[in-house]
Amino acid sequence: MKTLAVLLLGCLVGLVHLTSGASVDRPVAEQHGQAQDDVFLEPERADSVVRQKRALSQYQLESLREVCEANLGCEHMMDTSGIIAAYTAYYGPIPYQY
């Protein structure tokens, strides 16, 4: 019985969506009164808005571990807080671009 009620509710939502009057051939930005050019940014500005952090490779992490193992305090912090936090605390910013 519950399955039938959920199925009918899904059909009703689909029917309302199809008959809502939204034009299919117009882009979404134009449906909401915005010009399509407002969606895009210049590459310089987009870079400052969206910054993606990439993971370090296994080779880069191993290299950081080797440097950090030479210092007993850094090695202890590496075991408790992680390699990136320990290296940054003892040696400054990570030399790799990530």
mmCIF file as gemmi writes it, N, C-alpha and C atoms, coordinates in Angstrom:
data_model
loop_
_atom_site.group_PDB
_atom_site.id
_atom_site.type_symbol
_atom_site.label_atom_id
_atom_site.label_alt_id
_atom_site.label_comp_id
_atom_site.label_asym_id
_atom_site.label_entity_id
_atom_site.label_seq_id
_atom_site.pdbx_PDB_ins_code
_atom_site.Cartn_x
_atom_site.Cartn_y
_atom_site.Cartn_z
_atom_site.occupancy
_atom_site.B_iso_or_equiv
_atom_site.pdbx_formal_charge
_atom_site.auth_seq_id
_atom_site.auth_asym_id
_atom_site.pdbx_PDB_model_num
ATOM 1 N N . MET Axp A 1 ? 0.815 -1.188 0 1 0 ? 1 A 1
ATOM 2 C CA . MET Axp A 1 ? 0 0 0 1 0 ? 1 A 1
ATOM 3 C C . MET Axp A 1 ? 0.869 1.266 0 1 0 ? 1 A 1
ATOM 4 N N . LYS Axp A 2 ? 1.962 1.219 0.805 1 0 ? 2 A 1
ATOM 5 C CA . LYS Axp A 2 ? 2.855 2.368 0.856 1 0 ? 2 A 1
ATOM 6 C C . LYS Axp A 2 ? 3.52 2.596 -0.5 1 0 ? 2 A 1
ATOM 7 N N . THR Axp A 3 ? 3.871 1.507 -1.171 1 0 ? 3 A 1
ATOM 8 C CA . THR Axp A 3 ? 4.508 1.607 -2.477 1 0 ? 3 A 1
ATOM 9 C C . THR Axp A 3 ? 3.581 2.283 -3.478 1 0 ? 3 A 1
ATOM 10 N N . LEU Axp A 4 ? 2.33 1.946 -3.431 1 0 ? 4 A 1
ATOM 11 C CA . LEU Axp A 4 ? 1.354 2.553 -4.333 1 0 ? 4 A 1
ATOM 12 C C . LEU Axp A 4 ? 1.211 4.043 -4.06 1 0 ? 4 A 1
ATOM 13 N N . ALA Axp A 5 ? 1.192 4.423 -2.774 1 0 ? 5 A 1
ATOM 14 C CA . ALA Axp A 5 ? 1.071 5.842 -2.419 1 0 ? 5 A 1
ATOM 15 C C . ALA Axp A 5 ? 2.304 6.627 -2.896 1 0 ? 5 A 1
ATOM 16 N N . VAL Axp A 6 ? 3.485 6.052 -2.726 1 0 ? 6 A 1
ATOM 17 C CA . VAL Axp A 6 ? 4.712 6.723 -3.168 1 0 ? 6 A 1
ATOM 18 C C . VAL Axp A 6 ? 4.729 6.845 -4.687 1 0 ? 6 A 1
ATOM 19 N N . LEU Axp A 7 ? 4.299 5.807 -5.376 1 0 ? 7 A 1
ATOM 20 C CA . LEU Axp A 7 ? 4.25 5.832 -6.839 1 0 ? 7 A 1
ATOM 21 C C . LEU Axp A 7 ? 3.277 6.9 -7.34 1 0 ? 7 A 1
ATOM 22 N N . LEU Axp A 8 ? 2.111 6.989 -6.731 1 0 ? 8 A 1
ATOM 23 C CA . LEU Axp A 8 ? 1.141 8.011 -7.13 1 0 ? 8 A 1
ATOM 24 C C . LEU Axp A 8 ? 1.652 9.417 -6.839 1 0 ? 8 A 1
ATOM 25 N N . LEU Axp A 9 ? 2.315 9.586 -5.701 1 0 ? 9 A 1
ATOM 26 C CA . LEU Axp A 9 ? 2.881 10.888 -5.361 1 0 ? 9 A 1
ATOM 27 C C . LEU Axp A 9 ? 3.971 11.281 -6.363 1 0 ? 9 A 1
ATOM 28 N N . GLY Axp A 10 ? 4.795 10.328 -6.764 1 0 ? 10 A 1
ATOM 29 C CA . GLY Axp A 10 ? 5.823 10.6 -7.769 1 0 ? 10 A 1
ATOM 30 C C . GLY Axp A 10 ? 5.222 10.992 -9.108 1 0 ? 10 A 1
ATOM 31 N N . CYS Axp A 11 ? 4.172 10.303 -9.504 1 0 ? 11 A 1
ATOM 32 C CA . CYS Axp A 11 ? 3.485 10.649 -10.761 1 0 ? 11 A 1
ATOM 33 C C . CYS Axp A 11 ? 2.884 12.046 -10.688 1 0 ? 11 A 1
ATOM 34 N N . LEU Axp A 12 ? 2.312 12.382 -9.551 1 0 ? 12 A 1
ATOM 35 C CA . LEU Axp A 12 ? 1.713 13.699 -9.375 1 0 ? 12 A 1
ATOM 36 C C . LEU Axp A 12 ? 2.772 14.803 -9.451 1 0 ? 12 A 1
ATOM 37 N N . VAL Axp A 13 ? 3.906 14.577 -8.818 1 0 ? 13 A 1
ATOM 38 C CA . VAL Axp A 13 ? 4.991 15.569 -8.869 1 0 ? 13 A 1
ATOM 39 C C . VAL Axp A 13 ? 5.496 15.724 -10.296 1 0 ? 13 A 1
ATOM 40 N N . GLY Axp A 14 ? 5.64 14.625 -11.006 1 0 ? 14 A 1
ATOM 41 C CA . GLY Axp A 14 ? 6.079 14.693 -12.401 1 0 ? 14 A 1
ATOM 42 C C . GLY Axp A 14 ? 5.084 15.43 -13.277 1 0 ? 14 A 1
ATOM 43 N N . LEU Axp A 15 ? 3.819 15.2 -13.055 1 0 ? 15 A 1
ATOM 44 C CA . LEU Axp A 15 ? 2.778 15.867 -13.827 1 0 ? 15 A 1
ATOM 45 C C . LEU Axp A 15 ? 2.775 17.37 -13.554 1 0 ? 15 A 1
ATOM 46 N N . VAL Axp A 16 ? 2.933 17.748 -12.299 1 0 ? 16 A 1
ATOM 47 C CA . VAL Axp A 16 ? 2.984 19.173 -11.948 1 0 ? 16 A 1
ATOM 48 C C . VAL Axp A 16 ? 4.206 19.819 -12.577 1 0 ? 16 A 1
ATOM 49 N N . HIS Axp A 17 ? 5.317 19.117 -12.577 1 0 ? 17 A 1
ATOM 50 C CA . HIS Axp A 17 ? 6.546 19.661 -13.174 1 0 ? 17 A 1
ATOM 51 C C . HIS Axp A 17 ? 6.378 19.87 -14.68 1 0 ? 17 A 1
ATOM 52 N N . LEU Axp A 18 ? 5.749 18.919 -15.35 1 0 ? 18 A 1
ATOM 53 C CA . LEU Axp A 18 ? 5.569 19.034 -16.798 1 0 ? 18 A 1
ATOM 54 C C . LEU Axp A 18 ? 4.6 20.155 -17.17 1 0 ? 18 A 1
ATOM 55 N N . THR Axp A 19 ? 3.626 20.405 -16.343 1 0 ? 19 A 1
ATOM 56 C CA . THR Axp A 19 ? 2.623 21.421 -16.662 1 0 ? 19 A 1
ATOM 57 C C . THR Axp A 19 ? 2.879 22.752 -15.972 1 0 ? 19 A 1
ATOM 58 N N . SER Axp A 20 ? 4.076 22.943 -15.405 1 0 ? 20 A 1
ATOM 59 C CA . SER Axp A 20 ? 4.347 24.173 -14.646 1 0 ? 20 A 1
ATOM 60 C C . SER Axp A 20 ? 4.515 25.394 -15.54 1 0 ? 20 A 1
ATOM 61 N N . GLY Axp A 21 ? 4.658 25.218 -16.838 1 0 ? 21 A 1
ATOM 62 C CA . GLY Axp A 21 ? 4.765 26.356 -17.736 1 0 ? 21 A 1
ATOM 63 C C . GLY Axp A 21 ? 6.198 26.768 -18.024 1 0 ? 21 A 1
ATOM 64 N N . ALA Axp A 22 ? 7.173 26.046 -17.519 1 0 ? 22 A 1
ATOM 65 C CA . ALA Axp A 22 ? 8.572 26.36 -17.804 1 0 ? 22 A 1
ATOM 66 C C . ALA Axp A 22 ? 8.86 25.986 -19.247 1 0 ? 22 A 1
ATOM 67 N N . SER Axp A 23 ? 9.416 26.918 -19.966 1 0 ? 23 A 1
ATOM 68 C CA . SER Axp A 23 ? 9.721 26.683 -21.372 1 0 ? 23 A 1
ATOM 69 C C . SER Axp A 23 ? 10.927 25.778 -21.491 1 0 ? 23 A 1
ATOM 70 N N . VAL Axp A 24 ? 10.831 24.769 -22.322 1 0 ? 24 A 1
ATOM 71 C CA . VAL Axp A 24 ? 11.928 23.818 -22.485 1 0 ? 24 A 1
ATOM 72 C C . VAL Axp A 24 ? 13.003 24.362 -23.403 1 0 ? 24 A 1
ATOM 73 N N . ASP Axp A 25 ? 12.652 25.17 -24.395 1 0 ? 25 A 1
ATOM 74 C CA . ASP Axp A 25 ? 13.623 25.615 -25.377 1 0 ? 25 A 1
ATOM 75 C C . ASP Axp A 25 ? 14.397 26.856 -24.946 1 0 ? 25 A 1
ATOM 76 N N . ARG Axp A 26 ? 14.074 27.489 -23.813 1 0 ? 26 A 1
ATOM 77 C CA . ARG Axp A 26 ? 14.833 28.638 -23.346 1 0 ? 26 A 1
ATOM 78 C C . ARG Axp A 26 ? 15.807 28.19 -22.262 1 0 ? 26 A 1
ATOM 79 N N . PRO Axp A 27 ? 17.025 28.751 -22.24 1 0 ? 27 A 1
ATOM 80 C CA . PRO Axp A 27 ? 17.964 28.399 -21.175 1 0 ? 27 A 1
ATOM 81 C C . PRO Axp A 27 ? 17.441 28.846 -19.82 1 0 ? 27 A 1
ATOM 82 N N . VAL Axp A 28 ? 17.943 28.209 -18.762 1 0 ? 28 A 1
ATOM 83 C CA . VAL Axp A 28 ? 17.482 28.495 -17.411 1 0 ? 28 A 1
ATOM 84 C C . VAL Axp A 28 ? 17.76 29.939 -17.027 1 0 ? 28 A 1
ATOM 85 N N . ALA Axp A 29 ? 18.913 30.485 -17.43 1 0 ? 29 A 1
ATOM 86 C CA . ALA Axp A 29 ? 19.26 31.864 -17.078 1 0 ? 29 A 1
ATOM 87 C C . ALA Axp A 29 ? 18.255 32.843 -17.669 1 0 ? 29 A 1
ATOM 88 N N . GLU Axp A 30 ? 17.798 32.581 -18.879 1 0 ? 30 A 1
ATOM 89 C CA . GLU Axp A 30 ? 16.829 33.473 -19.503 1 0 ? 30 A 1
ATOM 90 C C . GLU Axp A 30 ? 15.451 33.312 -18.883 1 0 ? 30 A 1
ATOM 91 N N . GLN Axp A 31 ? 15.116 32.127 -18.369 1 0 ? 31 A 1
ATOM 92 C CA . GLN Axp A 31 ? 13.826 31.927 -17.723 1 0 ? 31 A 1
ATOM 93 C C . GLN Axp A 31 ? 13.719 32.752 -16.456 1 0 ? 31 A 1
ATOM 94 N N . HIS Axp A 32 ? 14.831 32.974 -15.792 1 0 ? 32 A 1
ATOM 95 C CA . HIS Axp A 32 ? 14.822 33.736 -14.55 1 0 ? 32 A 1
ATOM 96 C C . HIS Axp A 32 ? 15.155 35.205 -14.765 1 0 ? 32 A 1
ATOM 97 N N . GLY Axp A 33 ? 15.194 35.662 -15.985 1 0 ? 33 A 1
ATOM 98 C CA . GLY Axp A 33 ? 15.397 37.067 -16.272 1 0 ? 33 A 1
ATOM 99 C C . GLY Axp A 33 ? 16.85 37.493 -16.315 1 0 ? 33 A 1
ATOM 100 N N . GLN Axp A 34 ? 17.783 36.58 -16.315 1 0 ? 34 A 1
ATOM 101 C CA . GLN Axp A 34 ? 19.199 36.917 -16.387 1 0 ? 34 A 1
ATOM 102 C C . GLN Axp A 34 ? 19.698 36.669 -17.807 1 0 ? 34 A 1
ATOM 103 N N . ALA Axp A 35 ? 20.651 37.483 -18.195 1 0 ? 35 A 1
ATOM 104 C CA . ALA Axp A 35 ? 21.293 37.236 -19.479 1 0 ? 35 A 1
ATOM 105 C C . ALA Axp A 35 ? 22.271 36.087 -19.312 1 0 ? 35 A 1
ATOM 106 N N . GLN Axp A 36 ? 22.496 35.349 -20.362 1 0 ? 36 A 1
ATOM 107 C CA . GLN Axp A 36 ? 23.38 34.198 -20.289 1 0 ? 36 A 1
ATOM 108 C C . GLN Axp A 36 ? 24.829 34.608 -20.078 1 0 ? 36 A 1
ATOM 109 N N . ASP Axp A 37 ? 25.217 35.822 -20.445 1 0 ? 37 A 1
ATOM 110 C CA . ASP Axp A 37 ? 26.593 36.275 -20.274 1 0 ? 37 A 1
ATOM 111 C C . ASP Axp A 37 ? 26.952 36.471 -18.807 1 0 ? 37 A 1
ATOM 112 N N . ASP Axp A 38 ? 25.968 36.635 -17.923 1 0 ? 38 A 1
ATOM 113 C CA . ASP Axp A 38 ? 26.238 36.835 -16.508 1 0 ? 38 A 1
ATOM 114 C C . ASP Axp A 38 ? 26.745 35.571 -15.82 1 0 ? 38 A 1
ATOM 115 N N . VAL Axp A 39 ? 26.616 34.45 -16.473 1 0 ? 39 A 1
ATOM 116 C CA . VAL Axp A 39 ? 27.001 33.188 -15.865 1 0 ? 39 A 1
ATOM 117 C C . VAL Axp A 39 ? 28.514 32.988 -15.92 1 0 ? 39 A 1
ATOM 118 N N . PHE Axp A 40 ? 29.183 33.535 -16.903 1 0 ? 40 A 1
ATOM 119 C CA . PHE Axp A 40 ? 30.596 33.292 -17.104 1 0 ? 40 A 1
ATOM 120 C C . PHE Axp A 40 ? 31.447 34.417 -16.528 1 0 ? 40 A 1
ATOM 121 N N . LEU Axp A 41 ? 32.657 34.072 -16.07 1 0 ? 41 A 1
ATOM 122 C CA . LEU Axp A 41 ? 33.611 35.03 -15.517 1 0 ? 41 A 1
ATOM 123 C C . LEU Axp A 41 ? 34.891 35 -16.337 1 0 ? 41 A 1
ATOM 124 N N . GLU Axp A 42 ? 35.692 36.059 -16.196 1 0 ? 42 A 1
ATOM 125 C CA . GLU Axp A 42 ? 37.011 36.03 -16.815 1 0 ? 42 A 1
ATOM 126 C C . GLU Axp A 42 ? 37.861 34.998 -16.068 1 0 ? 42 A 1
ATOM 127 N N . PRO Axp A 43 ? 38.818 34.368 -16.731 1 0 ? 43 A 1
ATOM 128 C CA . PRO Axp A 43 ? 39.633 33.332 -16.082 1 0 ? 43 A 1
ATOM 129 C C . PRO Axp A 43 ? 40.361 33.825 -14.83 1 0 ? 43 A 1
ATOM 130 N N . GLU Axp A 44 ? 40.842 35.071 -14.821 1 0 ? 44 A 1
ATOM 131 C CA . GLU Axp A 44 ? 41.562 35.586 -13.661 1 0 ? 44 A 1
ATOM 132 C C . GLU Axp A 44 ? 40.637 35.685 -12.451 1 0 ? 44 A 1
ATOM 133 N N . ARG Axp A 45 ? 39.43 36.151 -12.681 1 0 ? 45 A 1
ATOM 134 C CA . ARG Axp A 45 ? 38.47 36.303 -11.578 1 0 ? 45 A 1
ATOM 135 C C . ARG Axp A 45 ? 37.938 34.943 -11.134 1 0 ? 45 A 1
ATOM 136 N N . ALA Axp A 46 ? 37.719 34.058 -12.067 1 0 ? 46 A 1
ATOM 137 C CA . ALA Axp A 46 ? 37.219 32.729 -11.721 1 0 ? 46 A 1
ATOM 138 C C . ALA Axp A 46 ? 38.235 31.976 -10.874 1 0 ? 46 A 1
ATOM 139 N N . ASP Axp A 47 ? 39.521 32.188 -11.141 1 0 ? 47 A 1
ATOM 140 C CA . ASP Axp A 47 ? 40.558 31.511 -10.371 1 0 ? 47 A 1
ATOM 141 C C . ASP Axp A 47 ? 40.536 31.957 -8.916 1 0 ? 47 A 1
ATOM 142 N N . SER Axp A 48 ? 40.226 33.225 -8.671 1 0 ? 48 A 1
ATOM 143 C CA . SER Axp A 48 ? 40.178 33.703 -7.294 1 0 ? 48 A 1
ATOM 144 C C . SER Axp A 48 ? 38.904 33.261 -6.588 1 0 ? 48 A 1
ATOM 145 N N . VAL Axp A 49 ? 37.853 32.97 -7.34 1 0 ? 49 A 1
ATOM 146 C CA . VAL Axp A 49 ? 36.593 32.555 -6.735 1 0 ? 49 A 1
ATOM 147 C C . VAL Axp A 49 ? 36.63 31.075 -6.369 1 0 ? 49 A 1
ATOM 148 N N . VAL Axp A 50 ? 37.13 30.261 -7.271 1 0 ? 50 A 1
ATOM 149 C CA . VAL Axp A 50 ? 37.14 28.819 -7.06 1 0 ? 50 A 1
ATOM 150 C C . VAL Axp A 50 ? 38.577 28.345 -6.977 1 0 ? 50 A 1
ATOM 151 N N . ARG Axp A 51 ? 38.976 27.92 -5.811 1 0 ? 51 A 1
ATOM 152 C CA . ARG Axp A 51 ? 40.309 27.351 -5.614 1 0 ? 51 A 1
ATOM 153 C C . ARG Axp A 51 ? 40.133 25.879 -5.287 1 0 ? 51 A 1
ATOM 154 N N . GLN Axp A 52 ? 40.722 25.033 -6.086 1 0 ? 52 A 1
ATOM 155 C CA . GLN Axp A 52 ? 40.635 23.607 -5.841 1 0 ? 52 A 1
ATOM 156 C C . GLN Axp A 52 ? 41.969 23.13 -5.283 1 0 ? 52 A 1
ATOM 157 N N . LYS Axp A 53 ? 41.888 22.398 -4.191 1 0 ? 53 A 1
ATOM 158 C CA . LYS Axp A 53 ? 43.098 21.812 -3.634 1 0 ? 53 A 1
ATOM 159 C C . LYS Axp A 53 ? 43.238 20.417 -4.213 1 0 ? 53 A 1
ATOM 160 N N . ARG Axp A 54 ? 44.41 20.149 -4.731 1 0 ? 54 A 1
ATOM 161 C CA . ARG Axp A 54 ? 44.693 18.83 -5.263 1 0 ? 54 A 1
ATOM 162 C C . ARG Axp A 54 ? 45.51 18.052 -4.245 1 0 ? 54 A 1
ATOM 163 N N . ALA Axp A 55 ? 45.316 16.786 -4.189 1 0 ? 55 A 1
ATOM 164 C CA . ALA Axp A 55 ? 46.041 15.947 -3.252 1 0 ? 55 A 1
ATOM 165 C C . ALA Axp A 55 ? 47.49 15.798 -3.689 1 0 ? 55 A 1
ATOM 166 N N . LEU Axp A 56 ? 48.363 15.649 -2.709 1 0 ? 56 A 1
ATOM 167 C CA . LEU Axp A 56 ? 49.773 15.403 -3.006 1 0 ? 56 A 1
ATOM 168 C C . LEU Axp A 56 ? 49.936 13.955 -3.433 1 0 ? 56 A 1
ATOM 169 N N . SER Axp A 57 ? 50.903 13.711 -4.274 1 0 ? 57 A 1
ATOM 170 C CA . SER Axp A 57 ? 51.165 12.346 -4.714 1 0 ? 57 A 1
ATOM 171 C C . SER Axp A 57 ? 51.859 11.572 -3.59 1 0 ? 57 A 1
ATOM 172 N N . GLN Axp A 58 ? 51.897 10.265 -3.712 1 0 ? 58 A 1
ATOM 173 C CA . GLN Axp A 58 ? 52.568 9.433 -2.71 1 0 ? 58 A 1
ATOM 174 C C . GLN Axp A 58 ? 54.054 9.774 -2.632 1 0 ? 58 A 1
ATOM 175 N N . TYR Axp A 59 ? 54.657 10.067 -3.779 1 0 ? 59 A 1
ATOM 176 C CA . TYR Axp A 59 ? 56.076 10.437 -3.806 1 0 ? 59 A 1
ATOM 177 C C . TYR Axp A 59 ? 56.315 11.728 -3.029 1 0 ? 59 A 1
ATOM 178 N N . GLN Axp A 60 ? 55.445 12.712 -3.21 1 0 ? 60 A 1
ATOM 179 C CA . GLN Axp A 60 ? 55.588 13.989 -2.508 1 0 ? 60 A 1
ATOM 180 C C . GLN Axp A 60 ? 55.391 13.82 -1.003 1 0 ? 60 A 1
ATOM 181 N N . LEU Axp A 61 ? 54.402 13.019 -0.599 1 0 ? 61 A 1
ATOM 182 C CA . LEU Axp A 61 ? 54.178 12.778 0.822 1 0 ? 61 A 1
ATOM 183 C C . LEU Axp A 61 ? 55.362 12.057 1.45 1 0 ? 61 A 1
ATOM 184 N N . GLU Axp A 62 ? 55.91 11.075 0.753 1 0 ? 62 A 1
ATOM 185 C CA . GLU Axp A 62 ? 57.075 10.346 1.267 1 0 ? 62 A 1
ATOM 186 C C . GLU Axp A 62 ? 58.278 11.269 1.409 1 0 ? 62 A 1
ATOM 187 N N . SER Axp A 63 ? 58.428 12.184 0.494 1 0 ? 63 A 1
ATOM 188 C CA . SER Axp A 63 ? 59.521 13.153 0.568 1 0 ? 63 A 1
ATOM 189 C C . SER Axp A 63 ? 59.36 14.056 1.79 1 0 ? 63 A 1
ATOM 190 N N . LEU Axp A 64 ? 58.148 14.494 2.061 1 0 ? 64 A 1
ATOM 191 C CA . LEU Axp A 64 ? 57.885 15.305 3.251 1 0 ? 64 A 1
ATOM 192 C C . LEU Axp A 64 ? 58.14 14.502 4.525 1 0 ? 64 A 1
ATOM 193 N N . ARG Axp A 65 ? 57.746 13.226 4.524 1 0 ? 65 A 1
ATOM 194 C CA . ARG Axp A 65 ? 57.982 12.373 5.692 1 0 ? 65 A 1
ATOM 195 C C . ARG Axp A 65 ? 59.468 12.231 5.987 1 0 ? 65 A 1
ATOM 196 N N . GLU Axp A 66 ? 60.266 12.04 4.95 1 0 ? 66 A 1
ATOM 197 C CA . GLU Axp A 66 ? 61.707 11.878 5.146 1 0 ? 66 A 1
ATOM 198 C C . GLU Axp A 66 ? 62.327 13.119 5.761 1 0 ? 66 A 1
ATOM 199 N N . VAL Axp A 67 ? 61.888 14.293 5.34 1 0 ? 67 A 1
ATOM 200 C CA . VAL Axp A 67 ? 62.409 15.535 5.909 1 0 ? 67 A 1
ATOM 201 C C . VAL Axp A 67 ? 61.976 15.657 7.362 1 0 ? 67 A 1
ATOM 202 N N . CYS Axp A 68 ? 60.716 15.322 7.628 1 0 ? 68 A 1
ATOM 203 C CA . CYS Axp A 68 ? 60.159 15.491 8.964 1 0 ? 68 A 1
ATOM 204 C C . CYS Axp A 68 ? 60.74 14.473 9.955 1 0 ? 68 A 1
ATOM 205 N N . GLU Axp A 69 ? 61.129 13.289 9.493 1 0 ? 69 A 1
ATOM 206 C CA . GLU Axp A 69 ? 61.676 12.268 10.377 1 0 ? 69 A 1
ATOM 207 C C . GLU Axp A 69 ? 63.03 12.657 10.955 1 0 ? 69 A 1
ATOM 208 N N . ALA Axp A 70 ? 63.724 13.599 10.344 1 0 ? 70 A 1
ATOM 209 C CA . ALA Axp A 70 ? 65.025 14.04 10.841 1 0 ? 70 A 1
ATOM 210 C C . ALA Axp A 70 ? 64.889 14.881 12.106 1 0 ? 70 A 1
ATOM 211 N N . ASN Axp A 71 ? 63.707 15.413 12.383 1 0 ? 71 A 1
ATOM 212 C CA . ASN Axp A 71 ? 63.461 16.249 13.553 1 0 ? 71 A 1
ATOM 213 C C . ASN Axp A 71 ? 62.506 15.487 14.474 1 0 ? 71 A 1
ATOM 214 N N . LEU Axp A 72 ? 62.928 15.232 15.722 1 0 ? 72 A 1
ATOM 215 C CA . LEU Axp A 72 ? 62.123 14.423 16.638 1 0 ? 72 A 1
ATOM 216 C C . LEU Axp A 72 ? 60.767 15.071 16.938 1 0 ? 72 A 1
ATOM 217 N N . GLY Axp A 73 ? 60.724 16.381 17.122 1 0 ? 73 A 1
ATOM 218 C CA . GLY Axp A 73 ? 59.458 17.078 17.381 1 0 ? 73 A 1
ATOM 219 C C . GLY Axp A 73 ? 58.52 17 16.189 1 0 ? 73 A 1
ATOM 220 N N . CYS Axp A 74 ? 59.063 17.175 15.01 1 0 ? 74 A 1
ATOM 221 C CA . CYS Axp A 74 ? 58.256 17.095 13.79 1 0 ? 74 A 1
ATOM 222 C C . CYS Axp A 74 ? 57.721 15.676 13.597 1 0 ? 74 A 1
ATOM 223 N N . GLU Axp A 75 ? 58.571 14.695 13.918 1 0 ? 75 A 1
ATOM 224 C CA . GLU Axp A 75 ? 58.138 13.302 13.765 1 0 ? 75 A 1
ATOM 225 C C . GLU Axp A 75 ? 56.998 12.969 14.725 1 0 ? 75 A 1
ATOM 226 N N . HIS Axp A 76 ? 57.087 13.466 15.952 1 0 ? 76 A 1
ATOM 227 C CA . HIS Axp A 76 ? 56.004 13.233 16.913 1 0 ? 76 A 1
ATOM 228 C C . HIS Axp A 76 ? 54.719 13.925 16.447 1 0 ? 76 A 1
ATOM 229 N N . MET Axp A 77 ? 54.838 15.157 15.996 1 0 ? 77 A 1
ATOM 230 C CA . MET Axp A 77 ? 53.652 15.878 15.514 1 0 ? 77 A 1
ATOM 231 C C . MET Axp A 77 ? 53.076 15.201 14.277 1 0 ? 77 A 1
ATOM 232 N N . MET Axp A 78 ? 53.947 14.622 13.445 1 0 ? 78 A 1
ATOM 233 C CA . MET Axp A 78 ? 53.488 13.921 12.25 1 0 ? 78 A 1
ATOM 234 C C . MET Axp A 78 ? 52.611 12.73 12.641 1 0 ? 78 A 1
ATOM 235 N N . ASP Axp A 79 ? 52.976 12.041 13.733 1 0 ? 79 A 1
ATOM 236 C CA . ASP Axp A 79 ? 52.195 10.889 14.179 1 0 ? 79 A 1
ATOM 237 C C . ASP Axp A 79 ? 50.852 11.299 14.78 1 0 ? 79 A 1
ATOM 238 N N . THR Axp A 80 ? 50.773 12.495 15.353 1 0 ? 80 A 1
ATOM 239 C CA . THR Axp A 80 ? 49.537 12.902 16.01 1 0 ? 80 A 1
ATOM 240 C C . THR Axp A 80 ? 48.655 13.796 15.144 1 0 ? 80 A 1
ATOM 241 N N . SER Axp A 81 ? 49.261 14.687 14.347 1 0 ? 81 A 1
ATOM 242 C CA . SER Axp A 81 ? 48.464 15.672 13.597 1 0 ? 81 A 1
ATOM 243 C C . SER Axp A 81 ? 48.494 15.479 12.09 1 0 ? 81 A 1
ATOM 244 N N . GLY Axp A 82 ? 49.372 14.633 11.596 1 0 ? 82 A 1
ATOM 245 C CA . GLY Axp A 82 ? 49.463 14.427 10.159 1 0 ? 82 A 1
ATOM 246 C C . GLY Axp A 82 ? 50.695 15.082 9.577 1 0 ? 82 A 1
ATOM 247 N N . ILE Axp A 83 ? 51.112 14.598 8.443 1 0 ? 83 A 1
ATOM 248 C CA . ILE Axp A 83 ? 52.364 15.038 7.83 1 0 ? 83 A 1
ATOM 249 C C . ILE Axp A 83 ? 52.293 16.484 7.359 1 0 ? 83 A 1
ATOM 250 N N . ILE Axp A 84 ? 51.184 16.895 6.798 1 0 ? 84 A 1
ATOM 251 C CA . ILE Axp A 84 ? 51.094 18.254 6.26 1 0 ? 84 A 1
ATOM 252 C C . ILE Axp A 84 ? 51.138 19.285 7.379 1 0 ? 84 A 1
ATOM 253 N N . ALA Axp A 85 ? 50.411 19.036 8.475 1 0 ? 85 A 1
ATOM 254 C CA . ALA Axp A 85 ? 50.423 19.973 9.597 1 0 ? 85 A 1
ATOM 255 C C . ALA Axp A 85 ? 51.802 20.037 10.241 1 0 ? 85 A 1
ATOM 256 N N . ALA Axp A 86 ? 52.458 18.884 10.393 1 0 ? 86 A 1
ATOM 257 C CA . ALA Axp A 86 ? 53.776 18.852 11.023 1 0 ? 86 A 1
ATOM 258 C C . ALA Axp A 86 ? 54.816 19.552 10.16 1 0 ? 86 A 1
ATOM 259 N N . TYR Axp A 87 ? 54.83 19.254 8.873 1 0 ? 87 A 1
ATOM 260 C CA . TYR Axp A 87 ? 55.822 19.881 7.994 1 0 ? 87 A 1
ATOM 261 C C . TYR Axp A 87 ? 55.623 21.391 7.953 1 0 ? 87 A 1
ATOM 262 N N . THR Axp A 88 ? 54.384 21.818 7.865 1 0 ? 88 A 1
ATOM 263 C CA . THR Axp A 88 ? 54.093 23.251 7.814 1 0 ? 88 A 1
ATOM 264 C C . THR Axp A 88 ? 54.505 23.949 9.108 1 0 ? 88 A 1
ATOM 265 N N . ALA Axp A 89 ? 54.288 23.304 10.25 1 0 ? 89 A 1
ATOM 266 C CA . ALA Axp A 89 ? 54.631 23.916 11.532 1 0 ? 89 A 1
ATOM 267 C C . ALA Axp A 89 ? 56.143 24.057 11.698 1 0 ? 89 A 1
ATOM 268 N N . TYR Axp A 90 ? 56.906 23.074 11.245 1 0 ? 90 A 1
ATOM 269 C CA . TYR Axp A 90 ? 58.346 23.088 11.472 1 0 ? 90 A 1
ATOM 270 C C . TYR Axp A 90 ? 59.149 23.703 10.332 1 0 ? 90 A 1
ATOM 271 N N . TYR Axp A 91 ? 58.682 23.569 9.099 1 0 ? 91 A 1
ATOM 272 C CA . TYR Axp A 91 ? 59.49 23.995 7.959 1 0 ? 91 A 1
ATOM 273 C C . TYR Axp A 91 ? 58.821 25.045 7.078 1 0 ? 91 A 1
ATOM 274 N N . GLY Axp A 92 ? 57.614 25.444 7.383 1 0 ? 92 A 1
ATOM 275 C CA . GLY Axp A 92 ? 56.944 26.456 6.575 1 0 ? 92 A 1
ATOM 276 C C . GLY Axp A 92 ? 56.068 25.838 5.502 1 0 ? 92 A 1
ATOM 277 N N . PRO Axp A 93 ? 55.707 26.628 4.498 1 0 ? 93 A 1
ATOM 278 C CA . PRO Axp A 93 ? 54.798 26.133 3.453 1 0 ? 93 A 1
ATOM 279 C C . PRO Axp A 93 ? 55.39 24.953 2.68 1 0 ? 93 A 1
ATOM 280 N N . ILE Axp A 94 ? 54.522 24.099 2.235 1 0 ? 94 A 1
ATOM 281 C CA . ILE Axp A 94 ? 54.942 22.933 1.458 1 0 ? 94 A 1
ATOM 282 C C . ILE Axp A 94 ? 55.455 23.402 0.102 1 0 ? 94 A 1
ATOM 283 N N . PRO Axp A 95 ? 56.619 22.902 -0.325 1 0 ? 95 A 1
ATOM 284 C CA . PRO Axp A 95 ? 57.214 23.406 -1.568 1 0 ? 95 A 1
ATOM 285 C C . PRO Axp A 95 ? 56.513 22.923 -2.828 1 0 ? 95 A 1
ATOM 286 N N . TYR Axp A 96 ? 55.595 21.988 -2.707 1 0 ? 96 A 1
ATOM 287 C CA . TYR Axp A 96 ? 54.881 21.479 -3.884 1 0 ? 96 A 1
ATOM 288 C C . TYR Axp A 96 ? 53.62 22.285 -4.107 1 0 ? 96 A 1
ATOM 289 N N . GLN Axp A 97 ? 53.207 22.37 -5.332 1 0 ? 97 A 1
ATOM 290 C CA . GLN Axp A 97 ? 51.968 23.057 -5.692 1 0 ? 97 A 1
ATOM 291 C C . GLN Axp A 97 ? 50.832 22.059 -5.538 1 0 ? 97 A 1
ATOM 292 N N . TYR Axp A 98 ? 49.972 22.256 -4.543 1 0 ? 98 A 1
ATOM 293 C CA . TYR Axp A 98 ? 48.832 21.35 -4.36 1 0 ? 98 A 1
ATOM 294 C C . TYR Axp A 98 ? 47.559 22.108 -4.19 1 0 ? 98 A 1
